[in-house]
Amino acid sequence: TWSGLSSPARLADTLPHVKVPTLILHATADTEIRIAQAREIRDNSGSDDVEYHELKGAPHYLEGHRKPALEIVVDWLRTRF
């Protein structure tokens, strides 16, 4: 399993190397990734095409917020593909 305590992985450090269009959805009630961290990830994106959304009150697995999240994803895909 992946561990935030023992893994050197840090999205804010690796995302600058990703150059493809990027969509970031942040669940604001996630107890693992804070808003400041999500915004740092957004700000460090290496893509010229990055879109960021905060899903207010959404928990980590988006329970109760999946439909709005999917609508964002579908709209994002439609404009690019």
C-alpha positions as CSV (number, residue, x, y, z in Angstrom):
1,T,0.0,0.0,0.0
2,W,1.0,3.6,-0.5
3,S,2.1,5.5,2.6
4,G,2.3,9.3,2.9
5,L,4.7,8.7,5.8
6,S,7.2,6.5,4.1
7,S,6.9,7.3,0.4
8,P,9.0,10.0,-1.2
9,A,6.1,10.8,-3.6
10,R,4.9,14.3,-3.5
11,L,2.6,15.5,-6.3
12,A,3.6,19.2,-6.0
13,D,7.2,18.0,-6.8
14,T,6.3,15.6,-9.6
15,L,3.5,17.4,-11.4
16,P,5.8,20.1,-12.9
17,H,7.1,17.3,-15.2
18,V,3.6,16.5,-16.5
19,K,3.0,18.6,-19.7
20,V,-0.4,17.2,-20.8
21,P,-3.7,19.0,-20.1
22,T,-4.4,18.6,-16.4
23,L,-7.7,18.7,-14.5
24,I,-7.5,18.9,-10.7
25,L,-10.6,18.3,-8.5
26,H,-10.0,19.0,-4.9
27,A,-12.5,17.6,-2.3
28,T,-12.4,20.4,0.4
29,A,-13.5,18.0,3.2
30,D,-10.7,15.6,2.4
31,T,-8.8,14.9,5.6
32,E,-5.6,13.9,3.7
33,I,-5.1,16.7,1.3
34,R,-5.6,20.2,2.5
35,I,-6.8,23.1,0.4
36,A,-3.3,24.8,0.6
37,Q,-1.7,21.5,-0.6
38,A,-4.2,21.2,-3.5
39,R,-3.5,24.8,-4.6
40,E,0.2,24.2,-4.4
41,I,-0.3,21.2,-6.7
42,R,-2.2,23.4,-9.1
43,D,0.4,26.2,-8.9
44,N,3.2,23.7,-9.7
45,S,1.5,22.1,-12.7
46,G,3.8,21.8,-15.7
47,S,1.0,22.0,-18.1
48,D,0.0,25.1,-20.1
49,D,-3.6,23.8,-19.8
50,V,-4.5,23.3,-16.2
51,E,-7.9,23.6,-14.7
52,Y,-8.6,23.5,-11.0
53,H,-11.9,23.0,-9.1
54,E,-12.7,22.8,-5.4
55,L,-15.7,20.6,-4.5
56,K,-17.0,22.3,-1.4
57,G,-17.8,19.9,1.4
58,A,-16.8,16.8,-0.6
59,P,-14.9,14.0,1.3
60,H,-12.0,12.1,0.0
61,Y,-14.0,9.6,-2.1
62,L,-16.5,12.3,-3.2
63,E,-19.5,10.6,-1.5
64,G,-22.6,12.8,-2.2
65,H,-20.6,14.9,-4.7
66,R,-19.8,12.4,-7.5
67,K,-22.4,13.8,-10.0
68,P,-21.1,17.4,-9.8
69,A,-17.5,16.0,-10.0
70,L,-18.4,13.9,-13.1
71,E,-20.1,16.9,-14.7
72,I,-16.8,18.9,-14.3
73,V,-14.8,16.0,-15.8
74,V,-17.2,15.6,-18.8
75,D,-17.2,19.3,-19.5
76,W,-13.4,19.4,-19.3
77,L,-13.1,16.4,-21.7
78,R,-15.6,17.8,-24.2
79,T,-13.6,21.0,-24.6
80,R,-10.4,19.1,-25.3
81,F,-11.4,16.0,-27.0
